[in-house]
Amino acid sequence: MEPTDLTHLTWHKSSHSGTQENCVEVARTPSFAAVRDSKDPNGTALRFAPHSFAVFLQDLQTRDEDTRT
């Protein structure tokens, strides 16, 4: 992927982070999902293809459900 200006994106913090500063933020577009450190919003962001990011989120949800049982 080529470098892209990500400053125009709407970034979201996980509802699980509450008021904590040690978390990641995610911005989604039709062509990619970007993930960045909330403490360094001007730093590097990782970009993922939409399908790859969806698989990652599904895996996290499955792991979370497994720890509840």
PyMOL CGO cylinders between C-alpha atoms (Angstrom):
from pymol import cmd
from pymol.cgo import CYLINDER

trace = [
    CYLINDER, 0.00, 0.00, 0.00, 1.17, 3.47, -0.78, 0.3, 1, 1, 1, 1, 1, 1,
    CYLINDER, 1.17, 3.47, -0.78, 1.43, 6.17, 1.91, 0.3, 1, 1, 1, 1, 1, 1,
    CYLINDER, 1.43, 6.17, 1.91, -1.82, 7.97, 2.53, 0.3, 1, 1, 1, 1, 1, 1,
    CYLINDER, -1.82, 7.97, 2.53, -2.77, 11.04, 4.56, 0.3, 1, 1, 1, 1, 1, 1,
    CYLINDER, -2.77, 11.04, 4.56, -4.87, 9.57, 7.37, 0.3, 1, 1, 1, 1, 1, 1,
    CYLINDER, -4.87, 9.57, 7.37, -5.63, 12.82, 9.21, 0.3, 1, 1, 1, 1, 1, 1,
    CYLINDER, -5.63, 12.82, 9.21, -9.04, 13.19, 7.57, 0.3, 1, 1, 1, 1, 1, 1,
    CYLINDER, -9.04, 13.19, 7.57, -10.29, 9.85, 8.87, 0.3, 1, 1, 1, 1, 1, 1,
    CYLINDER, -10.29, 9.85, 8.87, -12.66, 9.40, 11.80, 0.3, 1, 1, 1, 1, 1, 1,
    CYLINDER, -12.66, 9.40, 11.80, -10.84, 7.41, 14.46, 0.3, 1, 1, 1, 1, 1, 1,
    CYLINDER, -10.84, 7.41, 14.46, -12.63, 5.25, 17.06, 0.3, 1, 1, 1, 1, 1, 1,
    CYLINDER, -12.63, 5.25, 17.06, -11.37, 3.94, 20.39, 0.3, 1, 1, 1, 1, 1, 1,
    CYLINDER, -11.37, 3.94, 20.39, -12.64, 0.66, 21.77, 0.3, 1, 1, 1, 1, 1, 1,
    CYLINDER, -12.64, 0.66, 21.77, -15.53, 0.99, 24.21, 0.3, 1, 1, 1, 1, 1, 1,
    CYLINDER, -15.53, 0.99, 24.21, -13.56, -1.39, 26.45, 0.3, 1, 1, 1, 1, 1, 1,
    CYLINDER, -13.56, -1.39, 26.45, -10.78, 1.16, 26.93, 0.3, 1, 1, 1, 1, 1, 1,
    CYLINDER, -10.78, 1.16, 26.93, -12.89, 3.58, 28.99, 0.3, 1, 1, 1, 1, 1, 1,
    CYLINDER, -12.89, 3.58, 28.99, -10.77, 6.58, 29.96, 0.3, 1, 1, 1, 1, 1, 1,
    CYLINDER, -10.77, 6.58, 29.96, -7.47, 4.72, 29.66, 0.3, 1, 1, 1, 1, 1, 1,
    CYLINDER, -7.47, 4.72, 29.66, -4.87, 6.17, 27.31, 0.3, 1, 1, 1, 1, 1, 1,
    CYLINDER, -4.87, 6.17, 27.31, -3.12, 2.85, 26.58, 0.3, 1, 1, 1, 1, 1, 1,
    CYLINDER, -3.12, 2.85, 26.58, -5.18, 1.64, 23.67, 0.3, 1, 1, 1, 1, 1, 1,
    CYLINDER, -5.18, 1.64, 23.67, -5.44, 1.62, 19.92, 0.3, 1, 1, 1, 1, 1, 1,
    CYLINDER, -5.44, 1.62, 19.92, -7.77, 3.52, 17.63, 0.3, 1, 1, 1, 1, 1, 1,
    CYLINDER, -7.77, 3.52, 17.63, -9.27, 2.24, 14.39, 0.3, 1, 1, 1, 1, 1, 1,
    CYLINDER, -9.27, 2.24, 14.39, -10.43, 4.07, 11.29, 0.3, 1, 1, 1, 1, 1, 1,
    CYLINDER, -10.43, 4.07, 11.29, -12.21, 2.16, 8.52, 0.3, 1, 1, 1, 1, 1, 1,
    CYLINDER, -12.21, 2.16, 8.52, -12.64, 3.04, 4.88, 0.3, 1, 1, 1, 1, 1, 1,
    CYLINDER, -12.64, 3.04, 4.88, -13.97, 0.96, 1.99, 0.3, 1, 1, 1, 1, 1, 1,
    CYLINDER, -13.97, 0.96, 1.99, -10.41, 0.16, 0.92, 0.3, 1, 1, 1, 1, 1, 1,
    CYLINDER, -10.41, 0.16, 0.92, -8.62, -0.39, 4.25, 0.3, 1, 1, 1, 1, 1, 1,
    CYLINDER, -8.62, -0.39, 4.25, -8.74, -0.34, 8.05, 0.3, 1, 1, 1, 1, 1, 1,
    CYLINDER, -8.74, -0.34, 8.05, -6.08, 1.70, 9.84, 0.3, 1, 1, 1, 1, 1, 1,
    CYLINDER, -6.08, 1.70, 9.84, -4.90, 1.10, 13.41, 0.3, 1, 1, 1, 1, 1, 1,
    CYLINDER, -4.90, 1.10, 13.41, -2.83, 3.55, 15.46, 0.3, 1, 1, 1, 1, 1, 1,
    CYLINDER, -2.83, 3.55, 15.46, -1.61, 4.11, 19.02, 0.3, 1, 1, 1, 1, 1, 1,
    CYLINDER, -1.61, 4.11, 19.02, -3.97, 6.54, 20.75, 0.3, 1, 1, 1, 1, 1, 1,
    CYLINDER, -3.97, 6.54, 20.75, -1.03, 8.13, 22.58, 0.3, 1, 1, 1, 1, 1, 1,
    CYLINDER, -1.03, 8.13, 22.58, 0.67, 8.97, 19.27, 0.3, 1, 1, 1, 1, 1, 1,
    CYLINDER, 0.67, 8.97, 19.27, -2.04, 10.02, 16.79, 0.3, 1, 1, 1, 1, 1, 1,
    CYLINDER, -2.04, 10.02, 16.79, 0.54, 11.55, 14.45, 0.3, 1, 1, 1, 1, 1, 1,
    CYLINDER, 0.54, 11.55, 14.45, 2.71, 8.43, 14.48, 0.3, 1, 1, 1, 1, 1, 1,
    CYLINDER, 2.71, 8.43, 14.48, 2.66, 5.42, 12.22, 0.3, 1, 1, 1, 1, 1, 1,
    CYLINDER, 2.66, 5.42, 12.22, -0.62, 3.66, 11.53, 0.3, 1, 1, 1, 1, 1, 1,
    CYLINDER, -0.62, 3.66, 11.53, -0.89, 0.08, 10.34, 0.3, 1, 1, 1, 1, 1, 1,
    CYLINDER, -0.89, 0.08, 10.34, -3.21, -0.51, 7.41, 0.3, 1, 1, 1, 1, 1, 1,
    CYLINDER, -3.21, -0.51, 7.41, -5.05, -3.74, 6.68, 0.3, 1, 1, 1, 1, 1, 1,
    CYLINDER, -5.05, -3.74, 6.68, -7.18, -4.93, 3.80, 0.3, 1, 1, 1, 1, 1, 1,
    CYLINDER, -7.18, -4.93, 3.80, -10.86, -4.98, 4.83, 0.3, 1, 1, 1, 1, 1, 1,
    CYLINDER, -10.86, -4.98, 4.83, -11.17, -8.77, 4.68, 0.3, 1, 1, 1, 1, 1, 1,
    CYLINDER, -11.17, -8.77, 4.68, -7.98, -9.30, 6.71, 0.3, 1, 1, 1, 1, 1, 1,
    CYLINDER, -7.98, -9.30, 6.71, -9.17, -6.88, 9.37, 0.3, 1, 1, 1, 1, 1, 1,
    CYLINDER, -9.17, -6.88, 9.37, -12.59, -8.57, 9.53, 0.3, 1, 1, 1, 1, 1, 1,
    CYLINDER, -12.59, -8.57, 9.53, -10.92, -11.96, 10.05, 0.3, 1, 1, 1, 1, 1, 1,
    CYLINDER, -10.92, -11.96, 10.05, -8.73, -10.44, 12.79, 0.3, 1, 1, 1, 1, 1, 1,
    CYLINDER, -8.73, -10.44, 12.79, -11.78, -9.00, 14.60, 0.3, 1, 1, 1, 1, 1, 1,
    CYLINDER, -11.78, -9.00, 14.60, -13.63, -12.31, 14.31, 0.3, 1, 1, 1, 1, 1, 1,
    CYLINDER, -13.63, -12.31, 14.31, -10.65, -14.11, 15.85, 0.3, 1, 1, 1, 1, 1, 1,
    CYLINDER, -10.65, -14.11, 15.85, -10.58, -11.65, 18.75, 0.3, 1, 1, 1, 1, 1, 1,
    CYLINDER, -10.58, -11.65, 18.75, -14.29, -12.14, 19.36, 0.3, 1, 1, 1, 1, 1, 1,
    CYLINDER, -14.29, -12.14, 19.36, -13.90, -15.93, 19.30, 0.3, 1, 1, 1, 1, 1, 1,
    CYLINDER, -13.90, -15.93, 19.30, -11.01, -15.75, 21.79, 0.3, 1, 1, 1, 1, 1, 1,
    CYLINDER, -11.01, -15.75, 21.79, -13.05, -13.47, 24.05, 0.3, 1, 1, 1, 1, 1, 1,
    CYLINDER, -13.05, -13.47, 24.05, -15.99, -15.90, 23.99, 0.3, 1, 1, 1, 1, 1, 1,
    CYLINDER, -15.99, -15.90, 23.99, -13.63, -18.81, 24.74, 0.3, 1, 1, 1, 1, 1, 1,
    CYLINDER, -13.63, -18.81, 24.74, -12.32, -17.09, 27.88, 0.3, 1, 1, 1, 1, 1, 1,
    CYLINDER, -12.32, -17.09, 27.88, -15.87, -16.62, 29.23, 0.3, 1, 1, 1, 1, 1, 1,
    CYLINDER, -15.87, -16.62, 29.23, -16.66, -20.32, 29.27, 0.3, 1, 1, 1, 1, 1, 1,
]
cmd.load_cgo(trace, "trace")
